[in-house]
Amino acid sequence: MSLSRLGTRMAMITAAVALGALPFAAPAPAFAASHSVGLTVGPVPIPQVPLSACIDTTCVSTPPLNSVKLTTTATVNGLALPVLTAASCPNGGQGAAIRVSSLTPTTVTISGSVTGTSSSGPVNIPLGPVTERITPGTPGVLVSACTT
């Protein structure tokens, strides 16, 4: 009787492996592919003033704008995906901001663009790329286009 239980158990394991139902049945990839996630915030109306467009502490200035839209892309190599969420501008400023964080330690390459409308027409300012190490439990990286 115990031999038939063992035989049944072995048949179930063999079937599971053949169907790929067990995690060790799949071959491991030779390298990790890159994955990207993106988020856009805006357009947000602002009072015809210059903005400081930043990835973390790397910043550029914009001409005076009366609206702003911020697009951010975060790319990682491996299985961990960063989390992008809309955020508030630092120091109570006006504009658009996105926080890049992660639930697992990861190195992320962040890029983006600030688009808006000035009195002389459309504006498009690229941001990055900037590579940062993000760990869980930290604020992550703030990408922003805000008044100062």
C-alpha positions in Angstrom: 0.0 0.0 0.0 2.8 2.4 0.7 4.4 1.5 -2.6 1.3 2.6 -4.5 1.3 5.9 -2.6 4.9 6.5 -3.5 4.1 5.6 -7.1 1.2 8.0 -7.2 3.3 10.8 -5.6 6.1 10.2 -8.2 3.6 10.3 -11.0 2.2 13.7 -9.8 5.7 15.1 -9.4 6.7 13.9 -12.9 3.5 15.4 -14.4 4.1 18.8 -12.6 7.7 19.0 -13.9 6.5 18.1 -17.4 3.9 20.8 -17.3 6.3 23.4 -15.8 4.2 23.8 -12.7 7.2 23.6 -10.4 9.5 26.7 -10.2 12.7 24.7 -10.6 11.4 23.2 -13.9 11.9 26.4 -15.8 15.4 27.2 -17.1 17.1 30.2 -15.5 17.8 33.1 -17.9 21.4 33.7 -18.8 21.0 37.5 -18.2 18.4 39.8 -16.8 16.4 41.9 -19.3 15.8 45.6 -18.7 12.4 46.8 -17.8 11.0 50.3 -17.9 8.0 52.0 -16.2 6.8 55.5 -16.8 4.4 58.1 -15.4 3.2 61.5 -16.6 1.8 64.2 -14.4 0.0 67.2 -15.8 -0.4 69.5 -17.5 -0.6 71.6 -14.4 -1.3 75.4 -14.7 1.4 77.6 -13.1 1.6 81.4 -12.9 4.0 82.3 -15.8 7.2 81.8 -13.8 10.4 79.8 -14.4 10.7 76.3 -12.9 13.5 74.3 -11.5 13.4 70.9 -13.3 15.3 68.2 -11.3 16.1 64.6 -10.9 17.2 64.4 -7.2 19.7 67.2 -6.9 20.6 67.6 -10.6 18.6 70.6 -11.8 18.1 72.9 -14.8 16.0 76.0 -15.1 13.1 76.5 -17.5 11.9 79.7 -19.1 8.7 81.2 -17.5 5.9 78.8 -18.2 2.1 79.0 -17.7 1.6 75.2 -17.7 3.9 72.2 -17.1 3.7 68.4 -17.8 6.3 66.1 -16.4 7.0 62.6 -17.9 9.4 60.2 -16.1 10.8 56.8 -17.1 12.6 54.5 -14.8 14.6 51.6 -16.2 16.1 48.6 -14.2 18.0 45.5 -15.2 16.5 42.5 -13.5 13.2 41.5 -12.0 12.6 44.4 -9.6 10.4 47.2 -11.0 10.6 50.6 -9.5 7.4 52.3 -8.2 6.5 55.7 -9.7 3.9 57.9 -7.8 2.8 61.4 -8.2 4.3 63.6 -5.4 4.1 67.1 -4.1 6.6 69.7 -5.1 9.3 70.4 -2.5 9.0 73.5 -0.2 5.4 74.0 -1.1 6.2 75.0 -4.7 3.7 74.7 -7.6 4.2 72.3 -10.6 4.6 68.6 -11.1 6.6 65.9 -9.2 7.1 62.2 -9.4 8.7 60.0 -6.7 10.7 56.9 -7.8 11.0 54.2 -5.1 11.4 50.5 -4.9 10.3 47.6 -2.7 13.7 45.9 -3.2 17.2 47.3 -3.5 17.8 48.2 -7.1 19.8 50.4 -9.4 17.6 52.5 -11.6 18.2 54.8 -14.5 15.8 57.7 -14.5 15.1 60.1 -17.4 12.3 62.4 -18.2 11.0 65.5 -19.9 9.4 68.7 -19.0 7.0 70.1 -21.5 5.0 73.3 -21.1 3.7 76.5 -22.6 5.6 79.7 -22.5 4.5 83.1 -23.9 6.5 82.3 -27.0 5.2 78.8 -27.6 5.8 75.2 -26.5 8.9 74.2 -24.5 10.4 70.7 -24.2 13.3 70.1 -21.8 14.9 66.7 -21.5 16.0 65.5 -18.0 18.7 62.8 -17.3 19.5 60.1 -17.6 20.6 59.8 -14.0 21.5 56.4 -12.4 20.7 56.0 -8.7 20.7 53.2 -6.2 17.3 52.9 -4.4 16.7 50.9 -1.3 13.4 50.1 0.5 12.4 52.3 3.4 14.0 55.4 1.8 12.2 58.3 0.1 13.7 57.2 -3.2 14.4 59.8 -5.9 12.2 62.9 -6.6 11.8 64.1 -10.2 10.2 67.5 -10.3 9.4 70.6 -12.3 8.4 73.1 -9.7 8.5 76.8 -8.7 11.1 77.6 -6.1 
